[in-house]
Amino acid sequence: MADAYLQKLIWRFPRLEHSILALHRDDPDFRSICEELAIADTARERWKDLPERADEYEKIFERLQDEFLDHLDRKMRAAFVEPFKQRMKDDGRNT
């Protein structure tokens, strides 16, 4: 995926910049979602003057954007919870 589209995602979701950059760097599944989102966004723009095609690509784009946000949410929650799980395990209380 082009760096330009990564910047577009950060522009669209500025509060998620750190998470977007970290996941894009470390998570191949996330990179794949971003690449598919970039392709769908380009196609959506290309076909905007043909209503049927535009609607089709808009739906694809929205589905991928939901997948992008869901993946980000799952990974951010996991990253937040993991240190607590580790501390609980290290305390020996849950063994």
C-alpha positions in Angstrom: 0.0 0.0 0.0 1.3 3.4 -0.8 2.4 5.6 2.0 -0.1 8.2 0.7 -3.0 6.0 1.5 -1.6 5.3 5.0 -1.5 9.1 5.5 -5.1 9.3 4.3 -6.2 6.8 6.9 -4.3 8.8 9.6 -5.9 12.0 8.3 -9.4 10.3 8.5 -8.7 8.8 12.0 -6.2 11.2 13.6 -6.7 9.9 17.2 -5.8 6.4 16.0 -2.5 7.4 14.3 -0.2 5.6 16.7 -2.2 2.4 16.6 -2.6 2.5 12.8 1.2 3.0 12.3 2.0 0.2 14.8 -0.4 -2.3 13.3 0.5 -1.4 9.8 4.2 -2.1 10.7 3.6 -5.3 12.7 0.4 -7.0 11.5 0.2 -8.5 8.0 -3.5 -9.0 8.2 -4.0 -5.3 9.0 -1.8 -4.3 6.1 -3.9 -6.5 3.8 -7.1 -4.8 5.0 -5.5 -1.4 4.4 -4.4 -2.4 0.9 -7.9 -3.6 0.1 -9.4 -0.4 1.5 -7.0 1.7 -0.7 -8.1 -0.3 -3.8 -11.8 0.0 -3.0 -11.4 3.8 -2.3 -9.6 4.2 -5.7 -12.3 2.2 -7.5 -15.1 4.2 -5.7 -13.6 7.4 -6.8 -13.1 6.1 -10.4 -16.7 5.0 -10.8 -18.4 7.9 -8.9 -20.2 9.1 -12.1 -21.9 5.7 -12.7 -24.5 5.3 -10.0 -24.7 1.5 -10.0 -21.0 1.0 -9.9 -20.5 3.8 -7.4 -23.0 2.2 -5.1 -21.3 -1.2 -5.4 -17.9 0.2 -4.6 -19.3 2.3 -1.8 -20.7 -0.8 -0.1 -17.4 -2.6 -0.6 -15.5 0.4 0.9 -17.9 0.7 3.9 -17.5 -3.1 4.6 -13.8 -2.8 4.5 -13.7 0.3 6.6 -15.8 -1.5 9.2 -13.3 -4.4 9.0 -10.4 -2.0 9.4 -12.0 -0.4 12.5 -13.0 -3.8 14.0 -9.5 -5.1 13.5 -8.0 -2.0 15.1 -10.4 -2.2 18.0 -9.7 -5.9 18.7 -5.9 -5.4 18.6 -6.0 -2.2 20.7 -8.1 -3.9 23.3 -5.8 -7.0 23.3 -2.7 -4.7 23.7 -4.4 -2.9 26.6 -5.5 -6.1 28.4 -2.4 -8.2 27.9 -0.2 -6.4 30.5 -2.9 -6.8 33.1 -3.2 -10.5 32.3 0.6 -10.9 32.6 0.7 -9.1 35.9 -2.1 -11.3 37.3 -0.3 -14.4 36.1 3.0 -13.1 37.6 1.4 -12.4 40.9 0.6 -16.0 41.2 -3.0 -15.4 42.3 -4.4 -17.1 39.2 -2.3 -20.2 39.1 
